[in-house]
């Protein structure tokens, strides 16, 4: 953690906005949990970039074509905020997260785009800034895919270690 500051307080200090839950488009049903807690682990389903009201971000398209690396980085950061919002709702407090373990970043890429790590850095930089080097450090993959849901440029899933209530 960053000094003695809790992640919840760090988010306030950085003036970050955790978005409302995802507002799904009409006729879309997603029959799974966003966060699944088992023992001292929380498994986080794939999240995408959201606006503060929970609507899907306007950043859409393929990185390396319609979306720049910088906008992809921003989409990954917004995805991180959406994930933190889901974790906070499920766990009650982000202070319960004792370690970020694994992050799987998927990027909607144009053919030939290979700078996927720079895009997912938007997520990793946010997590390390909020949780500090020790708790925020994580193993990570950043892979390019042909398409992602709703045309979003980034989807990220994760696994974290948590403490009891």
Buried (B, 14 or more C-beta within 10 A) or exposed (E): BBEEBBBBBBBEEEEBEBBBEBEEEEEEEEEEEBBEBEEEBBBBBBBBBBBEEBBBBEBBBBBBBBBBBEBBBBBBBBBBBBBBBBBBEBBEEBBBBBBBBBBBBBBBBBEEBEBBEBBBBBBBBBBBBBBBEEBBBBEBEBEBEEEBEBBBBBBBBBBBBBEEE
